[in-house]
Amino acid sequence: MAAIADERLEAFYAFFNKLDKNCTKDVYRFYTPDVLFIDPLHRIEGARALEAYFRTLYENVTACRFDFHERQSSGDQAFVTWTLRLTHPRLDGGREIEVEGCSHLAFAEDGRVARHRDYFDAGALLYERLPLLGGAIRLVKRRLDG
């Protein structure tokens, strides 16, 4: 059973490391039609909606790469830790952003992902990188720390 889970996770790694605005249609091969995708910023139901989300998300991305680390799988469930390296012209002055996170995946019988939930610090990815809001959030964090 572990070999099957590893094959599915290897497919997950490959999918996300080639995902960009030109290959969002691959969503249909990787996710079930009724997939539920949740992250700290969105709740998306269905492969069509997910493909539209990825298409919009990656439209202006300059570079995006995931480095995958630890993984645990049991039956149709898996957890994967990762580091996202993202470059977007409107975030952090176009510099590369690094954010750590974890994905919880539930696979359908056909090997596609039926449920995908990402856990990461949305502030570290987005809010702290915006020109005006970022400074205010960093100030509040410094005050809470000291």
RAPEUR-V340070 format. One record per residue. N is the residue number from 1. RES is the residue in three letters. PSI is psi in degrees with one decimal (999 if undefined). OMEGA is omega in whole degrees, -180 to 180 (none if undefined). Layout:
BEGIN
N & RES & PSI & OMEGA
N & RES & PSI & OMEGA
END
This chain:
BEGIN
1 & MET & -34.0 & -179
2 & ALA & -36.0 & -179
3 & ALA & -39.7 & 179
4 & ILE & -46.3 & 180
5 & ALA & -41.2 & 179
6 & ASP & -40.6 & 178
7 & GLU & -41.0 & 179
8 & ARG & -39.9 & 178
9 & LEU & -37.9 & 176
10 & GLU & -38.1 & 177
11 & ALA & -39.2 & 177
12 & PHE & -48.3 & 179
13 & TYR & -49.0 & -177
14 & ALA & -43.7 & -180
15 & PHE & -50.6 & -176
16 & PHE & -26.0 & 180
17 & ASN & -4.8 & 172
18 & LYS & -3.1 & -179
19 & LEU & 124.9 & 172
20 & ASP & -174.0 & -176
21 & LYS & -15.6 & -178
22 & ASN & -10.5 & -177
23 & CYS & 33.0 & 179
24 & THR & -20.0 & 179
25 & LYS & -18.2 & 177
26 & ASP & -14.4 & 177
27 & VAL & -38.9 & -175
28 & TYR & -25.2 & 177
29 & ARG & -26.3 & -175
30 & PHE & -32.2 & -178
31 & TYR & 150.8 & 175
32 & THR & 157.7 & 180
33 & PRO & -30.1 & -177
34 & ASP & 24.8 & -177
35 & VAL & 146.0 & 172
36 & LEU & 118.8 & 180
37 & PHE & 126.0 & -179
38 & ILE & 134.1 & 169
39 & ASP & 178.0 & -177
40 & PRO & -15.7 & -176
41 & LEU & -17.7 & -172
42 & HIS & 156.7 & 168
43 & ARG & 116.1 & -173
44 & ILE & 129.6 & -179
45 & GLU & 122.9 & 176
46 & GLY & 144.1 & -178
47 & ALA & -35.6 & 179
48 & ARG & -46.4 & 179
49 & ALA & -36.2 & 179
50 & LEU & -40.5 & 178
51 & GLU & -41.3 & 178
52 & ALA & -40.0 & 178
53 & TYR & -49.7 & 180
54 & PHE & -39.9 & 179
55 & ARG & -45.5 & 178
56 & THR & -44.2 & -178
57 & LEU & -43.5 & -175
58 & TYR & -2.0 & -176
59 & GLU & -44.4 & -176
60 & ASN & 7.8 & 180
61 & VAL & 130.5 & 178
62 & THR & -43.1 & 179
63 & ALA & 145.9 & 179
64 & CYS & 128.9 & 179
65 & ARG & 142.1 & 175
66 & PHE & 131.4 & 169
67 & ASP & 118.3 & -177
68 & PHE & 142.8 & -175
69 & HIS & -109.2 & -177
70 & GLU & 150.6 & 175
71 & ARG & 145.6 & 177
72 & GLN & 135.8 & 177
73 & SER & 149.4 & 177
74 & SER & 117.6 & -179
75 & GLY & -124.5 & -178
76 & ASP & 11.7 & -178
77 & GLN & 146.2 & 176
78 & ALA & 148.9 & 173
79 & PHE & 137.5 & -179
80 & VAL & 131.4 & 173
81 & THR & 151.1 & -176
82 & TRP & 164.2 & 170
83 & THR & 123.2 & 177
84 & LEU & 132.6 & 173
85 & ARG & 112.4 & -172
86 & LEU & 136.9 & 173
87 & THR & 122.1 & -180
88 & HIS & 132.8 & -176
89 & PRO & -23.9 & -177
90 & ARG & -0.5 & -179
91 & LEU & 128.2 & 175
92 & ASP & 39.2 & 178
93 & GLY & 23.2 & 179
94 & GLY & 4.8 & 177
95 & ARG & 157.8 & 179
96 & GLU & 134.5 & 178
97 & ILE & 139.3 & 179
98 & GLU & 123.1 & -179
99 & VAL & 134.2 & 177
100 & GLU & 147.3 & -180
101 & GLY & -174.4 & -178
102 & CYS & 143.0 & 176
103 & SER & 136.0 & 172
104 & HIS & 122.4 & -177
105 & LEU & 141.5 & 171
106 & ALA & 124.0 & -176
107 & PHE & 144.2 & 173
108 & ALA & 171.2 & -179
109 & GLU & -30.1 & -179
110 & ASP & 3.0 & 177
111 & GLY & -9.2 & 178
112 & ARG & 160.4 & -180
113 & VAL & 126.6 & 178
114 & ALA & -25.9 & 179
115 & ARG & 132.9 & -179
116 & HIS & 118.0 & 177
117 & ARG & 125.3 & 178
118 & ASP & 140.2 & 175
119 & TYR & 122.0 & 176
120 & PHE & 166.7 & 179
121 & ASP & 103.2 & -178
122 & ALA & -31.4 & 178
123 & GLY & -43.5 & -180
124 & ALA & -32.1 & 180
125 & LEU & -44.0 & -168
126 & LEU & -64.5 & -169
127 & TYR & -41.6 & -179
128 & GLU & -11.3 & -177
129 & ARG & -7.7 & -180
130 & LEU & 142.0 & -172
131 & PRO & -56.2 & -177
132 & LEU & -46.4 & -177
133 & LEU & -37.1 & -178
134 & GLY & -45.3 & 179
135 & GLY & -41.2 & 179
136 & ALA & -41.9 & 180
137 & ILE & -43.1 & 179
138 & ARG & -37.6 & 178
139 & LEU & -46.2 & 179
140 & VAL & -42.5 & 179
141 & LYS & -42.2 & 179
142 & ARG & -40.5 & -180
143 & ARG & -36.8 & 178
144 & LEU & -31.4 & -179
145 & ASP & -25.7 & -172
146 & GLY & 999 & none
END
